[in-house]
Amino acid sequence: GDKAFAQFLTDEIKEERKIQKHKSLPKVSGGWELEVHGTEARLVRKIAGEKITVTFNINNSIPPSDDDETQEEQKPDEQEPELTSTPNFVVEVIKDDTKQTLVLDCHYPEDEIGHEGEEESDIFTIREVSFQPPGESDWKETNYTLNTDSLDWALYDHLMDFLADRGVDNTFADELIELSTALEHQEYIKFLEDLKSFVKCQ
């Protein structure tokens, strides 16, 4: 059984390498520095007196495909639909002269339907906003967290503009999806390779 499994993995790795779009991770425009630690990625950008950090994790970032019928209708020679990684991401804005960090928790809505009547809808939304003391790795549950579900639209729009002014806009969100998808695929191939070595190990 293990031999067959290892052979299957070898073929699978070959296939995945064939469809791998990016041999190296795509860049995000706008002067963002990228750091990757396993499945977590961090983009950092410094502008006048501020440091902006965007963190995301590719684990569980691929939305489940809920269309079972299309699986059966698919002709055998057709490519599988491309998987896209749309991770939640956290934006932290640190101003040099304050001792606080503004943290905005963002995500890609599954339906991506904007508010009616808007010409351009945003491809990501802000879910929560809070202040966190700098250098805290864990969020303090005692800090007030603003949930945007019941938020005044004018305030919400200002928050979106605030992010856009710092380079976190639709273009950025699009490029983040591309980066995340490439990173997810790279990690998936690495996982298959590790699994193959593990299975072959006597």
C-alpha positions in Angstrom: 0.0 0.0 0.0 2.8 2.5 0.9 4.5 1.9 -2.4 1.4 2.8 -4.3 0.8 5.8 -2.1 4.4 7.0 -2.7 4.0 6.6 -6.5 0.7 8.5 -6.4 2.4 11.3 -4.5 5.2 11.4 -7.0 2.7 11.8 -9.9 0.7 14.3 -7.9 3.8 16.5 -7.2 4.7 16.4 -10.9 1.2 17.6 -11.8 1.2 20.3 -9.2 4.6 21.6 -10.4 3.3 21.7 -13.9 0.4 24.0 -13.0 2.4 26.1 -10.5 2.1 29.6 -11.8 4.9 31.3 -9.9 8.3 29.7 -9.3 9.0 32.5 -6.9 6.4 34.4 -4.9 4.8 37.4 -6.7 5.6 40.8 -5.4 3.1 43.2 -3.9 3.5 46.7 -5.5 3.9 49.8 -3.3 7.1 49.0 -1.5 6.0 46.3 0.8 8.6 44.0 2.4 7.6 40.4 2.7 8.5 38.0 5.5 7.3 34.5 5.5 7.4 32.1 8.5 5.9 28.8 7.4 2.2 29.4 6.7 2.2 33.0 8.1 3.2 35.9 5.9 3.8 39.5 6.9 4.0 42.6 4.7 5.6 45.7 6.1 5.7 49.2 4.7 7.0 52.4 6.3 5.6 55.8 5.4 6.2 59.1 7.1 6.1 58.4 10.8 4.1 55.2 10.5 4.7 51.5 10.1 2.0 49.5 8.5 2.0 45.7 8.9 -0.3 43.3 7.2 -0.3 39.7 8.5 -2.1 36.7 7.1 -2.0 32.9 7.4 -2.7 30.6 4.5 -4.1 27.8 6.6 -7.8 27.3 5.9 -7.7 30.2 3.4 -9.3 28.4 0.5 -13.0 28.7 0.6 -14.8 25.3 0.5 -16.2 24.4 -3.0 -19.9 23.7 -2.4 -20.8 22.9 -6.0 -21.0 19.1 -6.0 -22.9 18.9 -9.3 -20.1 20.5 -11.3 -17.7 17.7 -10.2 -19.7 15.1 -11.9 -20.4 17.1 -15.0 -16.7 17.8 -15.5 -15.2 16.1 -18.5 -12.2 14.1 -17.6 -9.8 16.2 -19.7 -10.9 19.5 -18.2 -8.7 21.3 -15.8 -9.9 21.4 -12.2 -11.1 24.9 -11.3 -8.3 27.0 -9.9 -8.2 27.3 -6.2 -7.8 30.7 -4.8 -6.6 31.5 -1.4 -8.5 34.4 0.3 -7.1 34.6 3.8 -8.4 36.9 6.5 -5.7 39.6 7.1 -4.9 41.9 9.9 -3.6 45.4 9.3 -1.7 47.1 12.1 -0.9 50.8 11.9 1.8 52.0 14.3 2.4 55.7 14.7 5.9 56.5 15.9 4.8 59.0 18.5 2.0 57.1 20.1 2.2 54.1 22.3 -0.7 52.4 20.6 -1.3 50.3 17.5 -4.6 50.5 15.6 -5.5 47.0 14.5 -8.0 46.4 11.7 -9.2 42.8 11.1 -10.1 42.4 7.4 -11.6 39.6 5.4 -12.8 38.7 1.9 -16.6 38.3 2.0 -17.6 35.0 0.4 -20.2 36.4 -1.9 -18.3 39.6 -2.7 -21.5 41.5 -3.2 -21.2 45.2 -2.5 -23.9 47.5 -1.2 -26.5 48.1 -3.9 -26.0 51.2 -5.9 -22.3 51.3 -5.5 -20.4 51.5 -8.8 -17.2 50.0 -7.3 -17.5 47.6 -4.4 -14.6 46.8 -2.3 -13.3 43.3 -2.5 -12.5 43.1 1.2 -14.3 44.4 4.3 -13.1 45.5 7.7 -14.6 43.2 10.4 -13.2 44.6 13.6 -11.1 47.5 14.8 -9.3 47.9 18.1 -6.3 49.5 19.8 -3.6 47.2 21.0 -0.6 48.0 23.1 2.6 47.7 20.9 4.4 44.4 21.0 1.5 42.5 22.3 1.4 39.2 20.5 -1.9 38.2 22.0 -4.9 40.4 21.6 -6.2 41.8 24.9 -9.8 40.7 25.4 -10.1 43.7 27.8 -9.5 46.2 25.0 -12.6 47.6 23.3 -13.2 46.0 19.9 -15.4 47.8 17.5 -17.4 45.4 15.4 -18.3 46.9 12.0 -21.6 45.1 11.6 -23.6 47.8 13.2 -21.3 50.7 12.3 -22.3 54.0 10.8 -21.5 53.8 7.1 -19.8 57.2 7.0 -17.4 56.1 9.8 -16.8 52.8 7.9 -16.0 54.6 4.7 -13.5 56.8 6.5 -11.8 53.7 7.9 -11.6 52.2 4.4 -10.1 55.5 3.1 -7.7 55.5 6.0 -6.5 52.1 4.9 -6.4 53.1 1.2 -4.2 56.1 2.0 -1.7 53.6 3.5 -1.7 51.4 0.5 -4.3 48.9 1.6 -6.9 49.2 -1.2 -8.5 46.9 -3.8 -5.3 46.6 -5.9 -3.4 45.6 -2.7 -6.2 43.1 -1.8 -6.0 41.6 -5.3 -2.2 41.2 -5.1 -2.6 39.7 -1.6 -4.8 37.0 -3.1 -2.3 36.2 -5.7 0.6 36.1 -3.2 -1.4 34.0 -0.8 -2.5 31.6 -3.5 1.1 31.2 -4.7 2.3 30.7 -1.1 -0.5 28.2 -0.4 0.4 26.2 -3.5 4.1 26.2 -2.7 3.4 25.0 0.9 1.0 22.3 -0.5 3.8 20.9 -2.8 6.2 21.0 0.0 3.7 19.1 2.2 3.2 16.4 -0.6 7.0 16.0 -0.7 7.3 15.7 3.0 4.5 13.2 3.0 6.2 11.2 0.3 9.5 11.0 2.2 7.5 10.1 5.3 5.6 7.3 3.6 8.8 5.9 1.9 10.6 5.9 5.3 11.0 2.3 6.5 
